[in-house]
Amino acid sequence: RQIICDIYALLYMENPDNTSVNIPSTVTTIAADAFESNMYNTLVLPAGIQSIGERAFANITSVKSITCLAESPIEINENVFPSSAFTKPLYVPVGSTGLYEVASGWSNFTNIIEIGELGNPIQFADPEIKRRCVKNYDVNGDGELSEGEALLVTSIKLHDSTSNSSNSSITSFDELGTYFTNLTSIDYYAFGEFRNMT
């Protein structure tokens, strides 16, 4: 459990404003009650995950999507995720839907979507905007933000308190109105210190 708690601390320290958690690809085991925060909107589990303990993500009641990159789902307890998550999109590798629909702990999800259905990657004009969007909203962990992933974003915040110098280097975010069309709110200080946007 200590290893997992250290990972949680590292993820938070890297970007305390982040609303997504992308478990590193080297992680194979997540202990019970590992993530106590409920602030995350998206969760990405690596392809090599082998074990997830009870209630590991039970408190992330605000989650809007979950991605599991494992082609064959591991067996998990039904209390790993909050019941509110079962109606949210569960993204899985292409060809894996049938396996997840009958797998223990995963069969509760009613909206299973294969990753190949997310559409084309967005071509961002500003590389720093792309980096932040990928960091916060890349649900399948491919290092790109697709048109489908942008549609999943309902609340946006791109201010990075760890990169104040790069905040002022951002000059455009024209993609906001084109692809992020399901936004319902813009968070406090979402574009803080973006002084050079045109």
ZIBEL-V405095 format. One record per pair of residues at least 12 apart in sequence whose ideal C-beta (glycine too) atoms are under 8 Angstrom apart, sorted by sequence separation. I is the first residue (numbers start at 0). J is the second residue. If there is no record, write none. Layout:
i=I j=J
i=I j=J
This chain:
i=99 j=111
i=132 j=144
i=136 j=148
i=136 j=149
i=138 j=151
i=20 j=34
i=42 j=56
i=65 j=80
i=96 j=111
i=129 j=144
i=136 j=151
i=157 j=172
i=6 j=22
i=89 j=105
i=136 j=152
i=6 j=23
i=42 j=59
i=96 j=113
i=132 j=149
i=62 j=80
i=95 j=113
i=172 j=190
i=20 j=39
i=26 j=45
i=29 j=48
i=33 j=52
i=48 j=67
i=62 j=81
i=65 j=84
i=72 j=91
i=89 j=108
i=94 j=113
i=6 j=26
i=18 j=38
i=19 j=39
i=22 j=42
i=25 j=45
i=27 j=47
i=28 j=48
i=32 j=52
i=39 j=59
i=42 j=62
i=48 j=68
i=91 j=111
i=93 j=113
i=155 j=175
i=18 j=39
i=19 j=40
i=20 j=41
i=22 j=43
i=24 j=45
i=26 j=47
i=27 j=48
i=28 j=49
i=29 j=50
i=31 j=52
i=32 j=53
i=34 j=55
i=37 j=58
i=38 j=59
i=40 j=61
i=41 j=62
i=44 j=65
i=48 j=69
i=57 j=78
i=59 j=80
i=60 j=81
i=62 j=83
i=87 j=108
i=89 j=110
i=91 j=112
i=92 j=113
i=93 j=114
i=117 j=138
i=123 j=144
i=135 j=156
i=172 j=193
i=18 j=40
i=19 j=41
i=20 j=42
i=21 j=43
i=22 j=44
i=23 j=45
i=24 j=46
i=25 j=47
i=26 j=48
i=27 j=49
i=28 j=50
i=29 j=51
i=30 j=52
i=31 j=53
i=32 j=54
i=33 j=55
i=34 j=56
i=36 j=58
i=37 j=59
i=39 j=61
i=40 j=62
i=41 j=63
i=42 j=64
i=43 j=65
i=44 j=66
i=46 j=68
i=47 j=69
i=51 j=73
i=57 j=79
i=59 j=81
i=62 j=84
i=65 j=87
i=67 j=89
i=70 j=92
i=85 j=107
i=88 j=110
i=89 j=111
i=90 j=112
i=91 j=113
i=92 j=114
i=93 j=115
i=117 j=139
i=121 j=143
i=135 j=157
i=3 j=26
i=18 j=41
i=19 j=42
i=20 j=43
i=22 j=45
i=24 j=47
i=27 j=50
i=28 j=51
i=29 j=52
i=31 j=54
i=32 j=55
i=33 j=56
i=35 j=58
i=36 j=59
i=37 j=60
i=38 j=61
i=39 j=62
i=40 j=63
i=41 j=64
i=42 j=65
i=43 j=66
i=44 j=67
i=45 j=68
i=46 j=69
i=50 j=73
i=53 j=76
i=56 j=79
i=57 j=80
i=58 j=81
i=60 j=83
i=64 j=87
i=65 j=88
i=66 j=89
i=67 j=90
i=69 j=92
i=72 j=95
i=85 j=108
i=86 j=109
i=87 j=110
i=88 j=111
i=89 j=112
i=90 j=113
i=91 j=114
i=120 j=143
i=121 j=144
i=19 j=43
i=31 j=55
i=34 j=58
i=37 j=61
i=40 j=64
i=41 j=65
i=42 j=66
i=44 j=68
i=45 j=69
i=46 j=70
i=49 j=73
i=51 j=75
i=54 j=78
i=55 j=79
i=56 j=80
i=57 j=81
i=60 j=84
i=63 j=87
i=64 j=88
i=65 j=89
i=66 j=90
i=67 j=91
i=68 j=92
i=70 j=94
i=71 j=95
i=84 j=108
i=85 j=109
i=86 j=110
i=88 j=112
i=90 j=114
i=120 j=144
i=121 j=145
i=155 j=179
i=169 j=193
i=172 j=196
i=3 j=28
i=11 j=36
i=30 j=55
i=32 j=57
i=34 j=59
i=41 j=66
i=43 j=68
i=44 j=69
i=48 j=73
i=53 j=78
i=54 j=79
i=56 j=81
i=59 j=84
i=62 j=87
i=63 j=88
i=64 j=89
i=65 j=90
i=66 j=91
i=70 j=95
i=79 j=104
i=82 j=107
i=114 j=139
i=120 j=145
i=121 j=146
i=132 j=157
i=149 j=174
i=166 j=191
i=167 j=192
i=170 j=195
i=171 j=196
i=3 j=29
i=7 j=33
i=22 j=48
i=29 j=55
i=53 j=79
i=64 j=90
i=69 j=95
i=72 j=98
i=77 j=103
i=119 j=145
i=120 j=146
i=131 j=157
i=166 j=192
i=167 j=193
i=169 j=195
i=170 j=196
i=171 j=197
i=3 j=30
i=7 j=34
i=52 j=79
i=71 j=98
i=72 j=99
i=76 j=103
i=77 j=104
i=90 j=117
i=114 j=141
i=118 j=145
i=119 j=146
i=152 j=179
i=155 j=182
i=166 j=193
i=167 j=194
i=168 j=195
i=169 j=196
i=170 j=197
i=2 j=30
i=51 j=79
i=56 j=84
i=70 j=98
i=74 j=102
i=75 j=103
i=76 j=104
i=117 j=145
i=118 j=146
i=121 j=149
i=131 j=159
i=150 j=178
i=153 j=181
i=154 j=182
i=166 j=194
i=167 j=195
i=4 j=33
i=7 j=36
i=73 j=102
i=74 j=103
i=75 j=104
i=117 j=146
i=118 j=147
i=128 j=157
i=149 j=178
i=150 j=179
i=152 j=181
i=153 j=182
i=154 j=183
i=155 j=184
i=156 j=185
i=163 j=192
i=0 j=30
i=3 j=33
i=72 j=102
i=74 j=104
i=75 j=105
i=77 j=107
i=117 j=147
i=149 j=179
i=150 j=180
i=151 j=181
i=152 j=182
i=153 j=183
i=154 j=184
i=155 j=185
i=156 j=186
i=158 j=188
i=0 j=31
i=116 j=147
i=117 j=148
i=149 j=180
i=150 j=181
i=153 j=184
i=154 j=185
i=155 j=186
i=156 j=187
i=158 j=189
i=0 j=32
i=67 j=99
i=72 j=104
i=146 j=178
i=154 j=186
i=156 j=188
i=157 j=189
i=158 j=190
i=0 j=33
i=72 j=105
i=156 j=189
i=157 j=190
i=158 j=191
i=155 j=189
i=158 j=192
i=158 j=193
i=157 j=193
i=67 j=105
i=127 j=165
i=127 j=168
i=128 j=169
i=127 j=169
i=65 j=108
i=128 j=171
i=125 j=169
i=128 j=172
i=125 j=170
i=46 j=92
i=125 j=171
i=128 j=174
i=124 j=171
i=125 j=172
i=66 j=114
i=90 j=138
i=90 j=139
i=124 j=173
i=124 j=174
i=123 j=174
i=121 j=174
i=121 j=178
i=88 j=151
i=68 j=139
i=66 j=138
i=68 j=140
i=66 j=139
i=64 j=138
i=66 j=140
i=64 j=151
i=63 j=151
i=63 j=153
i=41 j=135
i=43 j=137
i=41 j=136
i=43 j=138
i=45 j=140
i=43 j=139
i=41 j=138
i=43 j=140
i=41 j=151
i=40 j=153
i=40 j=154
i=19 j=134
i=19 j=135
i=21 j=137
i=24 j=140
i=17 j=134
i=18 j=135
i=19 j=136
i=17 j=135
i=19 j=137
i=19 j=138
i=21 j=140
i=14 j=134
i=18 j=154
i=18 j=156
i=16 j=156
i=16 j=158
i=16 j=159
i=16 j=160
i=14 j=159
i=15 j=160
i=14 j=160
i=14 j=161
i=13 j=161
